[in-house]
Amino acid sequence: MKLHNISLNNLKRRKGKMIFLVMGLVIGIATVVTLLSITESMSKDIEARLNQFGANIVMTPRSESLSLSYGGISVGGVNYKVAEFDEQRMPEIRKIKNSKNLGVIAPKVLGPVKIKGKDVLLMGVDFEQEMALKTWWQFDGSIPKQTDEVLLGSEVAESLSLSPGDNLPFSGRRFFVAAVLRPTGASEDNAIIADLHESQKVLGKEGKISMVEIAAFCQGCPINELTLQIAERFPEAKVTALKQAVMSKMQSIEMFKSFSLGLSVVVIFIGSLMVFVTMMGSVNERTREIGIFRAIGFRRGHVMYIILFEAMIVGMIGGLMGFFGGNGIAWATLPFVLKGGAFAGINTSLGIISILLSITLSLAASLYPAHKASSLDPSDALRVL
């Protein structure tokens, strides 16, 4: 009879102990998979939520500081000279190595316009991208939908005594105030926000971009790596990472991961202890059987193989059941843990790791019992007959 057949027959004869061993591993692996699956789902949800907080990378031309400014780029005055970006090159940002980490890319054109004798900052934007980036904006009125509609900053609206629905002629063109932005405490309070291409025409900067704000979630690569990759594509640009925003994102997710991993280690240790105690008990109960094996010529390696093969089978079954059970628990409990959160799906890599981990734990916990069994003296073992 082959050695693995002896192991399989022994597992069949001791179904109760096998079930107990498997359940110990299932509980441990299922707990780990549940926590990691929930953490992965929460990480993706947190990523989506945190990315709503705005840009964390700003790309501006290299230029001197001037009087009117927005987001680090200065405009205005008779000495306003800056080498701006070509709009046609903007798709190159999406071609960097870590492009999957890029979220919203919001280009802008900036320049001064004269209204009622006052210099006012005109900011041309792609409203679809800008509103996706600045989700915290609140305004009275509606988002501009036509190219001749503008959004006024709160300070500009107050200074010019304008409200939604009013006409706003400047630079030989007539615009309509679609909405007034409520105070944000940022540069947009002092700006007229208009359609990107219409603003380019007004400022005489057709096809030009003054700056780009980028929302990037850097999971899997350093934020500095992203800025370097963008800078390689645009050597004439100054690419600045708002590290504090990125660090806040990463720390929030790392806290979840650390908690899950810490709890997983405790559960895995308990599961391994259960396997160790059960295998030790099994070896003690099988002293007679092991003595017979040794008496009829089985070597120490044969005895260890029989016990460790049993452990491997138990580990494989426990890993499979624990992986699928953990995913099922994660899917069922996620709505209670994270309101509105979506299950991230089955991670095949985690499945392979779970099975290998379960087998490794089972083998490690059975190593000493197997060694003890193989070291039994046949004459001592047969005395129990």
N, C-alpha and C positions, 0 to 999 in steps of 0.2 A: 504494500500500500504506500502511495506517495505521501510525503510529509504534509503537504497542503490539504490533502483529503482528511488526514487525522485532525487538522485544525478545524476544517469545516464541519466534520462530524461532531467534534466536541462542542462547537457553537450551537449546533442543532439540539444536542442532548441537554445543554444548559441554557435553554431559551430565556428563562427568567433572568439569569445573570447577564446574558447578552443584552436583553432589553434594558436592564438597569445601566449597563455600561454605555449603550448607545444614547439613552436619555440624558445621561450626565454630559456627554459631549454635545448633544443636540441643544441642550439648554445653554451651554457655554457659547457655542458657535452662533446659535440663533440670537443670543443677546448681542454679541459683537456685530453681526450682520445688521440687526435691527438698528443699533445705535449709529453705525457707519452709514446705513442707507438714509436714516432720518437726517443725519448730519449733512450728507451730500445734498439731499433735497432742500434742507434749510439753507445751505450755502448758496445754492442757485437762487433761492428766493431772496436771500439777503443781498446777493449780488445785484439782482434786478432792482430791489428797493434802494440800495445804497447808490446805485448808478443814477438814480433820479435826483441825487443831490448836486448834480452839475459836473462841470469840467474839472479834471484833475491834471490835464496837460494843456499848456498854452503855447502856441507856435506864433512867433512874431518876427518881423524883419529886424535885422540889426540896425538900430537908429538911435539918434540922440533924443533926450527927453525934451518935450515941448509943452505948451500950456494946456491944451485940451487933451484928455487921455481917457482911455478905456482899456481895462484889463492888461495894463502894462505897456500898451502902445500909445504914443503921443501923436496928436494931430493939431493942426491949426497954426496960425501965424504966417507971416510972409516968408519965413525961412523953412517952411514945411517941405522937406525933401527926404523921401524914403523909398528904397527899392522894394516895391510890393511884389507879392506872388502872382504868378499867372494862374487864372482860374482853371485853365485846362490841365494843370499839373496836380490838382487836388486829388484825383483818383489814385495817385501814386502813394498816398498815405495808406491806402488799403492794401498795398502790395508789400508791406514790410513783413519780416519773418513771423512776428507774433501778431498778425492782423486779427486773429480770432479774439484777441483781448481788447480790441477796439469796439467801443459802443457808438455813441453819437459823435459825428464830426460836423461841427457848425462853423462854416466860414463866414467872415464879416468883411465889409468894406466900411471904412471910417473917413470922415472928413467934416470940415466946418461949413456951415451955411449961415447966411445972414437973414434974420427974420426980425422985422420991426426994429432994426438998428442993433440987434443983439447977435453975438456969435453963439451958435448952438451946434452941438455935436449931432451929426446925422450918422446913424448906424444902419447899414443895409444888411439884412439877414435873410436866410432861407427860413421862413416862418415855421415850416414843418419840422426842421431840425432844431430850430431854436426853442420851440415849445416843448419838444421832447427832452431837451437839455435843461430847461428852466421850468420844471414842473411846479415849482413853488410860486410862480408868478400869479398874482391876482390882479384883476383889472375890472374897470367899469366899462361895459360895452362888449363888443365881440371881436374875436381875432380877425385881423385884416385878411381878406380873401382876394381882393382885387389889387392890382399893382399900384393904383392911385390911393390906396388906404394906408394910414400910418397908425402906429401905436405910440402914444406920448408918455414919456417919463413923468412922474408926479411933479418934479420941480419945474420942468418945462411947461407943463399944463398950467401950473399956478402962475408962473412968471408971464406967460403969454395970454392968460385968462381964456383958456380954451377948454372945451368939454366934448364928449362924443357927439358926432354929427356936425361939428363945425367945419368950415372950410379953412384950409391952411395953405395959402399960396407962397411959394418961394422958388428962387432960381428960375423964374419964368414958367413954372408949372403949378397946377392946382391940385392939391391933395385934400383928402377928407380924413378927419379924425375918427377912426373906427372905435378906439378904446383909449382909456387913460390908465396907465399902470399905477397900481397902488404902491406906496413907498416901500422900497426894498433895502435902502441903505447902501446900495451899490451904484456903480457908474451909470447904469441905465436910467436912474432917476433924472439925470440931466441930459438925456438924449431923445432924439426923435428916431423911432425904430421903423424902418420902411423896408419894402421889398428889395432884395439884394441887387437885381439887375436894374431896377428903376433907380436905385441910389447910385449905381455905377455911372449911369447916364448923367444924373444931376451933378455928380462930382467930377465928371470928365475922366472916369477911371474904368472905362469899359474893359471887361475881361481881367480886372485886377482884384486881388484879395489883400486886405490889410492885415488880417490876423485870423487864426483858426483856434477854436476851443474844442477840446477833445475829451470825451468821457471814456475813460479806460478802466477796466477792472483787471488788475494784474494778479491773476491767480495762476501760478506756475511760472512766472518770470518776474524779475525785479522791475520796478517802475523805471529805474535808470536805464535798463536795457531797452525799454520801449522808446524813451527819449533819444537814445543813441541811434536806434534804427531809423527814427523819423529824421533826425539830424543828418544821417548819411544820405537820405533821399533829398533833403533840402539843406545843403551846406551853407546857404546864405541866410538861414533862419536861426533864431534863438529859440530853442525848445526848452521850456521850463516845466518841471513836474511839481505839482502841489503835493508834496510828500505827506503832509499832515492828513489830507483827505484819504490818500491811498492807505497810509498806515492805520487809520481808523477802520477802514474796510477790512484790511487783513487781520487786524487784532480781533475784531468781532467774530470772524469766522474761525480763527485759530483757537479762540476760547471754547467754541463748540467742539472742535476737534480734540483739544486737549482733554476736555471733560469726558468725551466718548472713549478715547483711548485709555484714560486712567481707569474708568469703570470696566472697560473690556479686559484689562490686565487682571483685575480682581476676579472677575467672573471666570476667566480662563484658568486662573490658578485654582479656583475651587473645583472646576470641572476636572482638571488634571489630578487633583488630590482624590477625587471620587474614583477615577480610573485606577490610580495607584493602589488605593485601599482595596478595591474590588479584585484587582489582579493578584494582590498579595493573598487575599482570602482564597482565591481560586487555586493558587499554587499550593497553599497549605492543605486544601481539601483534596488535591490531586497527588499527594505524596505517594500513595500506593501506585497510581498509574505511572507516575514518573519513574518510580523505582523499577517497575516492570520494564519500561522502555530502556532504562540503563542496563538492566540485567540481561536483556536479549541483544545487547550490542549497540544501542543508540549512543552516539557520541554527544558531548556537551553542546556542540553546535547544532545538532539535530533537535535537541530539546528546546534550545533558545529559538530556533527557527519556528517550531510549532507554536510557541507562545506568542512570539512577535508577529507571526502571520495572522493569528487570531486578532491581535491588537490592531493590525493594519486594516483588516476587514471591518472591525468595529469603528475605527477612525474614519474610513471611507464612507460608511453608511451614515455615521453621525454628522460628518461634514456636509453630505448631500442634503440630508433632512434639515440640518441646522440652517443651511443657506436658503433653501426655499421657504422654510418656516419663518426665518428672520425677515425675508422680503415680504411675506404675507402679513406679518405683524406690523412692519413698517408702513405698508400700504394702508392697513386698517386703522392704525393709530395716528398717522400723520395729520389728518384733519383736526384731531383734538389737540395735537401739539402745536401745529402751525395753521392758524385759521386762513383758509383760502390757498394753502400751499398745495403744490402738485407733486406727486411721487416721481422721483427722478428716473425710475425704471430699473430693471434688473441689470446689474453690472457684472458682466461675465468674468472680468478680471478678478473682482471680489469673490466670485464663485470658486475660481481656481485656487485663489489664496486660502479661502475658507476650508476647502477639502484638504489641501496640503497642510494647513495648520492643524486641522483635526487629526490627520494621520500622524503628523510629527508629535503632537501632544500625547496621543495614544501610545505611540512607540516609546517615547521618552518616559512616560509614566510606567510602562511595562518592562523597561530595561532591567531595573533592579530585580523585580520578581522573576524575570526570565533567567537572569544570572544566578539567582539563588536556587532556582529549580534545577538548572544545569549542573550546579555544584553539589547537589545531593549525592551522598555516597550510596550506591545501590544496596549495600547490606543494611545500612541504617533505614533506608526507605522501605525495605521489604520486612523489617521487623513488625510493621503495623499489620501485616497480613494475618 
